[in-house]
Amino acid sequence: MSYVATSASKPASTLSLLADRIAASVIRLLREIRIRNASNELRGLSPALLKDMGIARSDIDRVVRQGR
């Protein structure tokens, strides 16, 4: 008689899925923290320095998120 226990693999796959979702959330959170830190750093620069870099103050968020 052959018997395949699928219920034993379900908790493992559910746990794996949960771990993947938590990891993805942590990665997104860390990315947002880096973006916020970069935005804050650029906002602290003088208008002349931003102009030298070719960044308008109104474009800081876009530049940080998407690049030039």
C-alpha positions as CSV (number, residue, x, y, z in Angstrom):
1,M,0.0,0.0,0.0
2,S,1.4,3.3,-1.0
3,Y,0.5,6.4,0.9
4,V,1.7,9.9,0.2
5,A,1.3,12.4,3.0
6,T,0.7,15.8,1.5
7,S,-0.4,17.4,4.7
8,A,3.1,17.1,6.1
9,S,4.5,19.1,3.2
10,K,1.8,21.8,3.4
11,P,3.0,23.4,6.6
12,A,6.5,23.4,5.3
13,S,5.5,25.1,2.1
14,T,3.3,27.6,4.0
15,L,6.2,28.3,6.3
16,S,8.4,28.8,3.3
17,L,5.9,31.1,1.7
18,L,5.6,33.1,4.9
19,A,9.3,33.4,5.2
20,D,9.6,34.6,1.6
21,R,6.9,37.3,2.1
22,I,8.6,38.5,5.3
23,A,12.0,38.6,3.5
24,A,10.5,40.6,0.6
25,S,8.9,43.0,3.1
26,V,12.2,43.5,4.9
27,I,13.9,44.2,1.6
28,R,11.3,46.7,0.6
29,L,11.5,48.4,4.0
30,L,15.3,48.6,3.8
31,R,15.1,50.1,0.3
32,E,12.6,52.7,1.5
33,I,14.9,53.6,4.4
34,R,17.9,54.0,2.0
35,I,15.7,56.2,-0.3
36,R,14.6,58.4,2.6
37,N,18.1,58.8,3.9
38,A,19.4,59.8,0.4
39,S,16.5,62.2,-0.1
40,N,17.2,63.8,3.3
41,E,20.9,64.1,2.5
42,L,20.2,65.8,-0.8
43,R,17.6,68.1,0.8
44,G,20.4,69.3,3.2
45,L,22.6,70.4,0.3
46,S,22.8,74.0,-0.8
47,P,21.0,75.1,-4.0
48,A,24.3,75.9,-5.6
49,L,25.6,72.3,-4.9
50,L,22.4,70.8,-6.2
51,K,22.7,72.9,-9.3
52,D,26.3,71.8,-9.8
53,M,25.0,68.2,-9.7
54,G,22.2,69.0,-12.2
55,I,19.5,68.3,-9.7
56,A,16.6,70.7,-9.0
57,R,15.3,70.6,-5.5
58,S,11.8,69.7,-6.8
59,D,13.4,66.6,-8.6
60,I,15.1,65.1,-5.5
61,D,12.5,62.4,-4.9
62,R,12.4,61.4,-8.6
63,V,16.2,61.4,-8.9
64,V,16.6,59.3,-5.7
65,R,13.9,56.7,-6.8
66,Q,14.6,56.6,-10.5
67,G,18.0,58.0,-11.2
68,R,18.6,60.9,-13.5
